[in-house]
Amino acid sequence: MRNLRIIICLAGALLVAMPVAAETPPPPKGQPLDEALADAAERIMNALRVMVLAIPQYQAPELLPNGDILIRRLPKPADPEQPAKTPPPPQDL
């Protein structure tokens, strides 16, 4: 099951990166291979960053006195480069 999740994540990352790669022109003939590979790696990392930021973030599950399990969604950060701050845990009810 864990391997399936990894395969799905990698396939999703490649699918996100494909339109970006399709829109960019091929490297000039004089560009060395290592520069072209570094540029491609940078585009893939940017696509992965966008994909990870699109996944909603959640707090740790909380067990309520009546037996319900509450999982709160964290608010999106104002700046996409900064991770969401975890609010303090709620006080006992």
Backbone torsions as a table, in degrees:
resi	resn	phi	psi	omega
1	MET	NA	-39.5	-179.7
2	ARG	-66.4	-40.1	178.9
3	ASN	-64.2	-35.9	178.8
4	LEU	-64.4	-40.2	178.2
5	ARG	-63.3	-41.9	-179.9
6	ILE	-64.3	-42.6	179.6
7	ILE	-63.9	-41.5	179.2
8	ILE	-64.6	-42.2	178.7
9	CYS	-63.5	-43.6	179.2
10	LEU	-65.8	-40.2	177.8
11	ALA	-64.0	-40.5	177.5
12	GLY	-63.2	-41.2	178.8
13	ALA	-63.7	-40.7	178.8
14	LEU	-67.2	-38.0	178.2
15	LEU	-66.3	-35.8	177.6
16	VAL	-68.9	-37.6	-176.6
17	ALA	-77.3	-23.1	-176.7
18	MET	-60.8	-47.8	179.3
19	PRO	-62.3	-34.9	178.3
20	VAL	-64.9	-43.8	-179.9
21	ALA	-68.0	-32.5	-179.0
22	ALA	-70.7	-29.1	-176.9
23	GLU	-86.4	-18.3	-178.4
24	THR	-88.2	141.1	179.7
25	PRO	-71.1	156.0	178.2
26	PRO	-65.0	155.2	-179.8
27	PRO	-64.1	148.8	178.2
28	PRO	-60.7	157.2	-176.9
29	LYS	-61.4	-29.5	-176.8
30	GLY	-84.6	-6.3	-177.0
31	GLN	-76.3	129.1	179.8
32	PRO	-65.6	156.8	-177.0
33	LEU	-62.7	-38.7	-177.9
34	ASP	-66.2	-34.3	176.5
35	GLU	-68.7	-40.2	178.8
36	ALA	-64.6	-40.4	178.2
37	LEU	-67.2	-39.2	178.3
38	ALA	-64.7	-39.8	178.1
39	ASP	-65.2	-42.0	178.6
40	ALA	-65.5	-40.8	178.6
41	ALA	-63.5	-39.0	178.8
42	GLU	-64.5	-41.5	178.5
43	ARG	-64.9	-39.1	178.4
44	ILE	-65.6	-41.9	179.1
45	MET	-64.2	-38.3	176.7
46	ASN	-64.4	-40.3	178.5
47	ALA	-65.1	-41.0	177.5
48	LEU	-64.9	-39.1	178.8
49	ARG	-61.6	-43.8	178.8
50	VAL	-63.7	-40.4	-179.5
51	MET	-65.1	-43.2	-179.5
52	VAL	-66.8	-38.4	179.3
53	LEU	-68.4	-22.8	-179.7
54	ALA	-79.0	-17.2	-179.5
55	ILE	-77.8	127.7	178.9
56	PRO	-65.6	145.4	-179.9
57	GLN	-104.3	142.5	-176.6
58	TYR	-127.6	154.1	173.6
59	GLN	-78.8	173.6	175.1
60	ALA	-67.9	145.9	178.8
61	PRO	-60.1	146.9	-178.4
62	GLU	-125.7	130.5	179.8
63	LEU	-94.0	119.1	179.7
64	LEU	-83.6	159.4	-179.1
65	PRO	-57.8	-29.3	-179.7
66	ASN	-83.9	2.8	176.7
67	GLY	98.0	-7.9	178.4
68	ASP	-71.5	150.6	175.9
69	ILE	-108.5	126.2	-176.7
70	LEU	-114.1	126.1	176.6
71	ILE	-121.6	109.1	-177.1
72	ARG	-87.4	142.3	175.3
73	ARG	-86.8	135.5	178.2
74	LEU	-77.1	143.9	176.8
75	PRO	-67.5	149.9	179.3
76	LYS	-70.1	141.1	178.4
77	PRO	-70.7	151.8	179.5
78	ALA	-68.0	-39.6	179.3
79	ASP	-103.0	119.3	-176.5
80	PRO	-63.0	-17.7	179.9
81	GLU	-81.3	-17.6	-179.1
82	GLN	-100.6	136.5	177.8
83	PRO	-70.5	157.3	179.9
84	ALA	-67.7	141.3	177.1
85	LYS	-85.9	136.3	179.5
86	THR	-80.8	122.0	178.4
87	PRO	-69.8	158.9	-179.6
88	PRO	-63.7	150.3	179.8
89	PRO	-64.7	146.6	-179.0
90	PRO	-67.7	153.4	178.5
91	GLN	-72.7	156.4	178.7
92	ASP	-59.2	139.1	-178.5
93	LEU	-85.5	NA	NA
